[in-house]
Amino acid sequence: MRRTINLRKGLNLNLQGALSDESIKKELSPASVALVPDDFPGFLPKLEVKEGDSVNAGQPLLHDKNDTDMKLVSPVSGVVESVVRGARRKIMRVVVRPDASAGTNVVHDTASAKTPQGLRELLKKSGLWAMMRRRPYDIVPQDADEPRDIFVTAMDTAPLAPALDRMVSGRQDEIKAALAALKSLTKGNIYIGVEKGAAFPDFSDAEIVEFPALHPAGNVGVQIANIKPVNKGEVVWTLDIVTLVRIGSLLLNGVVDSSTCVAVTGSEVASPCMVKTVIGADMATLLKGDVRTDGRHHRVISGNVLTGVPVGEEGYLRYPYRQVTVIPEGDDADEFMGWASLSPKKMSVNRSFLGHFLSRAFNPDARLNGGKRAMIMSGEYDKVFPMDILPEYLIKAIISKDIDQMEALGIYEVAPEDFALAEYVDPSKLELQKIVREGLDYLRSEV
């Protein structure tokens, strides 16, 4: 079954540094890999290894304090190089140095996955459970969850993002196996969101829903809101098509596929390309020889410019492990009139700037361009927010910690990424994604 949903609200950012060819240009073996517990909201990490331990690919490095069966596993065989801690001994990341002679992949017995409980246990100990999310709260699914529906996104409309459906081309067997298994975990439907016109095959266990290539239509939250919104008391699960393929590969082969295809993009990348590597790969290896040597300060982002995490060239590839963006930092820029410059090179959604009227690719840097100020009820959020929610009023309710208003205004439907575009156009310069994340965490602790 297939249907199309048309959205009119949204905004595509036309940036320099896009992929011209989405075929794999090179394969890289990282010097080290890292798992970052903060990439998995709702997962309370506890170590299962210590520095110097030898580990196999697929062997648990961490488990959840509240559910010891839920694991985060090593992407490679090697040696635990370091366990980096922050304030109050919080685990910031676990770093593994690959060593091909250290061991082989952990092979899972998939026979038990024929029952719903057995499938849950397999997904937990393989580390793939933690790569899914649940609404409300946008956290790792809980053991007691009985999802009303499961939503899979097979499109990414974020700036410079790769085409997700092409990343899993030729993996129909894995998709079919994963859909059949996940179907046993829900009494509802499985929906797959794809780009309108994409050559994505039909599957008997899922409904295909087409969306226009207008950001943020690729966000699974937007797809949920336009297919079947989440109401209070309901739970849905979400995952991307790459995770779905990993689940299918596990069921067919008994091994977790830790490889990933990464789009190395951005105006400061000499030749944007697709690279095959391992999840959690170090940026130094991933970007070696690709970043321009133009003397400018660079911001290396794991992810896209709207929702990604700045990690620097000494950082690591972060979840969901499929894109890196390099742009100018901007702290070394010398621009006449600064943020008020009327240069046509400046990208803006405001008609006061010439760049608004030009259909060209821009090269923005990471500067805020103006200071933070009191929240302005300008209606700008609503222009790029394709959900049946009043975003400005929801943000005010979150800031004031008004639980009743948060619930009434639809907080159970949203995730921080849904506000990324609103954050970009926000004249108040508020950190909307941070506000929403804190609001979801506060609501979960209180309700």
N, C-alpha and C positions, 0 to 999 in steps of 0.2 A: 504494500500500500504506500502511496506517495501523495503528498499534497504540498502546496506552496503558501507561504505567509509573506506578505509584502509589508515592509517597514519603511516609514518616511523619515523618522527622526534618527539622527546620527551624524557622524562626521569622519571622513577619511583624511588623514594627514598625509600630504604628499611630500615625502622626505627623500633626500638623496641617499644613495647607498643601498638601493633595492637589488634583489637578485635578478640577474638577466637570464640565468639558466639554473633550474632546480635539480639537475642531475648531480650525483656525488662527484666532487672534484678530487678529493683525497681522503685517505683514512689515517687517523692518528692514534697512537698508543700513548696515553697520558703518563707523565712522570709521577703523578699522584692523583688520587681521587678523594673526595670528601662527601660525607653525608651531614646535612645540617638539620637538626631536629625542628628548628623554627619554620622550616618549609612545610611542616605537617601539623597544622593547627589542631589542637585537641589531643595530640600525642604527647604524653608525659614521659620523657626518656629516662631509661636506667641502663647503665652499661652492662654488656655481657662479655666484654673483652677488656684487655689492658694493653698499654703500650708495649710493643715488642712481640705480641702474640702473632702467630701465623694463622691466616684465615683463608678459607676457600671462597670462590665466587658463589654468592647465594647464602653464605653463612651469616647468622644474625650478629649484628654489632650492638644493637640496642633493642630493648623491649619496652612496652608501655607499662607504667606503674600500676594502672588500673586494670589492665588486661594483659597479663604476661604472655598470652599466646600471640599477641600482635607484635610483629618484629619489623625492624629496618635492617636490611641485609647488605653485605658487602657487594659492590658491583664487580669486583675483580678478586683474583687470588693474589695474596701478597702478605705483607707485614703491616700491622697497625703502627704507623709512624708516630702519631701523636693524638692525644685527646685534649682539645683546646677548650678551656673553661673561661667563663666570664665572671661577672659579679655574683656573689653568693654561690660560687662553684657551679653555676649553670653551664650545662654542656652546650658549647657553641658549635662544635663540629668534631667529627671523628675522621682522621686522615689515614688512608691506606696507601702504602707504596706498592705498586704492582710487582709481582715476581712470578714469572711463568712456571718456575720450578717449585713454587710453594704448594701447589695442589691443583685440584680440578674443580669443576662446577658441582655444587650440591645437586643431587638428583632426587626429586620428590616422587613419592608414590601417589599417583593420581587416581588410583582405583577408588579411594574413599570419596572423591569429588562427585560421585554419581548421586550422592544424597545432598540436600541443601546444607545440613550441618557439616558434612565432610568437606563441601566446597568452601564454606566459610573458614574452616580450620586451615585448609590448604592456602587460601588467599592470605590469611593472616601470617602464617609462618614463612611464606615466600616473599613477604614485603610488598606485595601488590595491593593488598587491602588498604594500606596507608596511602596509596597513590589515587584512591578514590576520595570523593567528598560527599557530604550530605547537606541538604537544606532541611531545616533551618540551621543557622550558625556558621555554615561554610567550614566545617571541620571534618576530620577523618570519621567515617561511619562508626557508630557504636555497635557493640555486640548484640544489644537488644533490639536494634532497628529492624522493622519490617517495612521496607520501602513501598510506598504507594505505586511509584513508577521509577524507572531508571532512564536517565538522559545521557546520551553520548553525543559529544560534539566532534564533528569531522571537518570543521572549518575554523580558520583563525583569521579574523579581519583586522587584527592589531597592526600598527605601522610596521612595514617591512617584514611581516611574518611570512613564513613559508606556507605552502598549501598542504594542509594536513592530509587530505585524501591522497595526494601524490606520494606522501611519505610512507603510506601503507599499501601502495599499489602492488597487486599480485599476492596479497595476503588474505584472500577471501576465505581460505580454509581456516585460518586462525580466527578471523572475525566470526565465521559461522559457528565454530566450536565455542567461542566465548559467549556469543548471544544465547546459544542453547543452554549453556550452564547458568548464566545470570537470570535467564527466564524463570528458573526454578526458585529464585530468591524473591520474586515479587509476584503478587496476584494481579498487578496491573500490566502496563505496557512498557516496552523499551522503545524509546524514540531516538533516532539518529538525525542530528541537524547537519545539513550539507549546504554548500553554496549552490545557488540557483544555476542550473545549467551544467553542473558538474557531472562527470561520467562516473557516478557512484552506483554500484549494482544494488538491486533489491534483495532483501533477506526475509525469509518467512517469519522469523522471530522478532522482527522490528518494523516500526513504521518510519519511513524516510520523510523528513520534513525539510523543504527547501527554503532558504532565506537569501535575501539579496546581499551582495558583498559590500555592505555599508556598516562600518564599525559603529556600535558594538554588537552587531547581529551575531558575531562569532562567540560572544560570551554565553555560556550555558545558562546563566541566570536570565538573560533576555529571551532565550529560546524557551525556557520553562514558563516564563510569564506570558508568552504568546501562544503556547501550546496548551498548558494546563497548570495554572498558577498553584502555588503552595499555600494552603490555609493553615491556620493554627491547629496544632495537633497532628498534622500530617508530616511525613518524612519522605523525601525523595533522595536518591543517590545520583551522583554525576561523575563522569569520567570522560577523558578524551579518547579519540580513536586509537592513538598510539598505545595507551594503557590497555585498551580492549584487545589489541593485537598481542600484547605481552601476556595477557591472561590466556588467550587462545593458544599461544606458543607453549605456555606452561602445561596446559591440559593435554596437548598433543605430544610434547617431548619430555615433560617432567623437569625442565630446566628453565630458570628465569632468564629471559633475554635482557641483558643490561646494556646492549648497544643502543645508540641513539644517533639520529641524523640532526645536525645542528646547522641552522642558517647563520652564518657570520656576516652581519650587515652593518650599515651605518656609513655616514659620510666620511669617517676617518678610516675606513677599511679600503685598501687600495683596489682589491678585486673581490667584491662580495661573492660568496660561494657557499655551497653545501658541503659539510664535512661529516664523515662518519667517525664516531668516537665512542666513549663510554660515559654513562650518566655520572655526574659529579666530577668530570675531568678538570684538571687545573687549567686556568686561563693562559698561563705562560706558554704551555705547549699548544693549546688550541689556537692562539692568536699569533704565534711566532711567524714573523715575516709578512703578516697581513696588514698590520696597522701602519698608517702613513708616518713617515719620519719627517714631519713638517715643522717640528719644534713646538707645536701647540700642546697644551695640557689636554689629556683625554679623559673622558668618563667611560669606563667599561661597564656595561650593564648586562647582567644575566637576565635575558628576557627582552621585552620591548620597552620603548621609551615611556610608555604610560604606566605599566604595572611592574616593570622589571626592578631588580635589586642592584644598586651600584656595588660592584665587588672589587674593582681595580684589577690591574694586570697580574696581581699576585693572588687573586681569589680563585673561586671554583664555580663551575657550572651548576646552577641551582634549578630546583624543580620549577617548571615541568621539563627542563632539560632539552629544549628544542630551538632556542634562539639566543644569539649574543648580538648586542648593538653597541657600536663605538661611535661617540659623538664628541665634539669639542666641549671641554669643561666650561670655558667662558671666563674663568677667573683671570686669564691673561689677555682678555680682549680690550682693545682701545678704540672705542666707538664714539664718534661725535654725538653728543646729546644722550648717550646711553639708551635706556629703555624708551625714551621719548623720540628717538630717531625716526624719521619718516622714510628711511631708506627702503627702496623696493625689495631689498634682499631680506627684509624682516617678515617672517611668517606671522599672520594674525587672523583671527576670526572677526576682528573688529573692522568696520568699514572706514575707520579713521586712518588706516594704514594702506598704502598702495599695494602691498603684497596680497591683500585680501582679494584683489581683482585679477591677480595673475595666475594663470594655470601653468605653474612651473614647479619643479622640485626644489624644496628649500633645504637649507643647511643650518638649522637652529642649534644653539648650544644649550647648556644646562642651567643658565642663569634664571632666576626667578622673575626678573624684569619688573621691579616694583615691590614695595614692602607689604607685609601682611597688614590687614586692617579689619575693622568690624564687618560682620557678615552683612552683605548687601542683598536684599531680596530683589534681584534684577530679572528673574525669569530665565536666565541663561542656561541653567541646568536642564530645564524642561525641553529646550530646543534639541538637545542631543541625548535625551533619556527615553528610549522607546519602551517604557514599561508603564503600566497603569498605576503609577505611584507619584505622589507629590514630593520630589526629592529635597527641595529646600526645607519644607516643613518637617520631613523625616530627620534631616540633619539637625535642625533645631531641637527636636525631641530627644535625639541622642545626646547632644551636648548638655541638655538640662536633665538627662537621666530620668525622663518621664516614661516609665514602662508602658503605661496604658496607651499613651499617644504613639509610642514606638510600635506597639502591636497593631494599633488601629491604622497606622500609616504604612504598614507592609514590611516591617523589618525582617520578617521570617522569609521573605522572598529574595533578599539581596545579599550580595557579597561585596567586599571592598572593590574588586575589579569592576563592578558595575558602575562605580562612581569615578573611575579613572578619567573618562572623557569630560565629565562635569568638573573635575578638579583642574583639567587643562584650561577650560574656558572660564573658570571662576574668577571674577574680578576681585574677590576678597582674598585670594591666594591661600585658602584654607587647605589643610591636609585632609581632604575628605576621606581618602582610603584609610588613613590611620584612625580617623574619627569613627568610621563604620566598623572597623575591626575591634576597637575598644568598646563600641556599643554592643556588638554581638557577644563579646566575652563577658561584659557586665550583665547582659540579659541572661546568658546561660548560667551565670553564677547565682542569679537572684530568683529565677523562675523554677 
